[in-house]
Amino acid sequence: MLSFKVLILISEIFSDGPVIYKTYLKTEYSDENMEFWTACEAYKKIASRRKRISLARKIFKNYIQSQAPKEINIDSPAREAIIRNIQEPTRSCFDEAQRIVYMHMERDSYPRFLGSEIYQKLKHGLQTDNNDSLIH
């Protein structure tokens, strides 16, 4: 079975890879995990302290705080650490939560994605395209 890391690498090569996986996650009502992971990746790249604080608060409001619109499933210690550090967020303040969300996707939703009809059709389509290109 492909690891979730391979999906991330594939998604960097094929521009619609994340869209396909996120579409699947929506069918499971768990697309907030991929959105949070992606938001954290963008957050880490921000150089401006002011912009980083603004995005940290937005991420906190959307994914971390209790009853957030897209609340992610993380443990209390990770959530409490973010709450303590949100006033002066560092580039790594969401790392533990991001690791937990990644683990949920890798262990739960990604294996189901591999068995899903969406993935099977995509895989079959890619195999057909590769076979056609070998013939021509």
C-alpha positions as CSV (number, residue, x, y, z in Angstrom):
1,M,0.0,0.0,0.0
2,L,1.2,3.5,-0.8
3,S,2.0,5.6,2.2
4,F,0.3,8.9,2.9
5,K,3.7,10.5,2.2
6,V,3.6,9.2,-1.3
7,L,0.1,10.8,-1.8
8,I,1.6,14.1,-0.8
9,L,4.5,13.7,-3.2
10,I,2.1,12.6,-6.0
11,S,-0.1,15.6,-5.2
12,E,2.9,17.9,-5.8
13,I,3.4,16.3,-9.2
14,F,-0.2,16.0,-10.3
15,S,-2.0,19.3,-9.7
16,D,-5.4,17.7,-9.1
17,G,-4.2,15.1,-6.7
18,P,-5.1,17.0,-3.5
19,V,-8.5,17.9,-5.1
20,I,-9.3,14.2,-5.6
21,Y,-8.3,13.2,-2.1
22,K,-10.1,16.2,-0.6
23,T,-13.2,15.3,-2.6
24,Y,-13.0,11.9,-1.1
25,L,-12.6,13.3,2.4
26,K,-15.7,15.4,1.9
27,T,-17.7,12.2,1.3
28,E,-16.4,11.1,4.8
29,Y,-17.1,14.5,6.4
30,S,-13.4,14.8,7.3
31,D,-12.0,17.3,4.8
32,E,-11.1,19.6,7.6
33,N,-8.0,17.4,8.2
34,M,-6.6,18.1,4.8
35,E,-7.5,21.7,5.0
36,F,-5.8,22.1,8.4
37,W,-2.7,20.2,7.2
38,T,-2.5,22.5,4.1
39,A,-3.1,25.6,6.2
40,C,-0.2,24.6,8.5
41,E,2.1,24.1,5.5
42,A,1.3,27.6,4.3
43,Y,1.6,29.0,7.8
44,K,5.2,27.7,8.1
45,K,6.3,29.6,5.0
46,I,5.2,33.0,6.3
47,A,8.1,35.2,7.1
48,S,6.2,38.3,8.4
49,R,5.6,38.1,12.1
50,R,2.4,40.1,11.7
51,K,1.0,37.9,9.0
52,R,2.0,34.8,10.9
53,I,0.1,36.0,14.0
54,S,-2.9,36.8,11.9
55,L,-2.9,33.4,10.2
56,A,-2.2,31.6,13.5
57,R,-5.3,33.1,15.0
58,K,-7.4,32.3,11.9
59,I,-6.2,28.6,12.0
60,F,-6.9,28.6,15.7
61,K,-10.4,30.0,15.2
62,N,-11.3,27.6,12.3
63,Y,-9.7,24.3,13.5
64,I,-8.5,24.3,17.1
65,Q,-10.8,26.2,19.5
66,S,-13.7,24.3,21.1
67,Q,-16.7,24.3,18.7
68,A,-14.6,25.6,15.8
69,P,-16.5,25.4,12.5
70,K,-14.0,22.8,11.2
71,E,-12.7,21.5,14.5
72,I,-10.0,18.8,14.1
73,N,-9.6,15.8,16.4
74,I,-6.5,16.3,18.5
75,D,-5.7,15.4,22.1
76,S,-6.0,17.8,25.0
77,P,-2.2,18.4,25.5
78,A,-1.8,19.5,21.9
79,R,-4.8,21.8,22.0
80,E,-3.7,23.3,25.4
81,A,-0.1,23.9,24.1
82,I,-1.6,25.8,21.1
83,I,-3.9,27.8,23.4
84,R,-0.9,28.8,25.6
85,N,1.2,29.8,22.6
86,I,-1.3,31.5,20.3
87,Q,-0.6,35.0,21.6
88,E,3.0,34.8,20.3
89,P,2.9,31.9,17.8
90,T,6.1,30.4,16.4
91,R,6.4,28.6,13.1
92,S,6.2,25.3,14.9
93,C,3.2,26.1,17.2
94,F,0.9,23.8,15.1
95,D,3.5,21.0,14.5
96,E,2.1,18.6,17.1
97,A,-1.5,19.1,16.0
98,Q,-0.4,18.7,12.4
99,R,1.4,15.5,13.2
100,I,-1.7,14.1,14.9
101,V,-4.0,15.0,11.9
102,Y,-1.4,13.5,9.5
103,M,-1.5,10.3,11.6
104,H,-5.3,10.2,11.4
105,M,-5.2,10.6,7.7
106,E,-2.4,8.1,7.2
107,R,-4.0,5.4,9.4
108,D,-7.7,6.0,8.8
109,S,-9.0,8.0,5.8
110,Y,-6.1,7.3,3.4
111,P,-6.4,3.5,3.5
112,R,-10.2,3.9,3.0
113,F,-9.4,6.2,0.1
114,L,-7.3,3.5,-1.5
115,G,-10.2,1.2,-1.4
116,S,-12.7,3.8,-2.6
117,E,-14.5,3.8,-5.9
118,I,-13.0,7.3,-6.6
119,Y,-9.5,6.0,-6.3
120,Q,-10.2,2.7,-8.1
121,K,-11.6,4.6,-11.1
122,L,-8.7,7.1,-11.1
123,K,-6.2,4.2,-10.9
124,H,-7.9,2.3,-13.7
125,G,-8.0,5.5,-15.8
126,L,-4.2,6.1,-15.2
127,Q,-3.4,2.5,-16.1
128,T,-5.5,2.7,-19.3
129,D,-3.8,6.0,-20.2
130,N,-0.3,4.5,-19.6
131,N,-1.2,1.4,-21.7
132,D,-2.5,3.6,-24.5
133,S,0.6,5.7,-24.5
134,L,2.8,2.6,-24.7
135,I,1.0,1.4,-27.8
136,H,1.3,4.7,-29.7
